[in-house]
Amino acid sequence: MRNNNKLKFPKLRWCAASVSITCSIIQATAIIKLQWIAWIFLMLSVLMWSYISYIDKDRARLTQQIIFLSLSIIAIYNWFQHR
């Protein structure tokens, strides 16, 4: 069954993808002072992807994004605790 809502937010999809890629590059540089900034922007990207998944009624991807968001919050908390 084809979901016709998938092209409803093409600009939001590209924005979320761009934020994810940029943050992945920041994390790959291993500059410790920027790690928390990358995690926060990744959380923003996850929120965008979660909204898109909710609109698309894609429960599997939505569940994955919610778990990733939870782990991101834990990662930021741990980063500030052990800094």
Secondary structure, DSSP 4 states (H G I P E B T S, - for coil): ---GGGGS-HHHHHHHHHHHHHHHHHHHTT-GGGHHHHHHHHHHHHHHHHHHHHHHT-HHHHHHHHHHHHHHHHHHHHHHH--
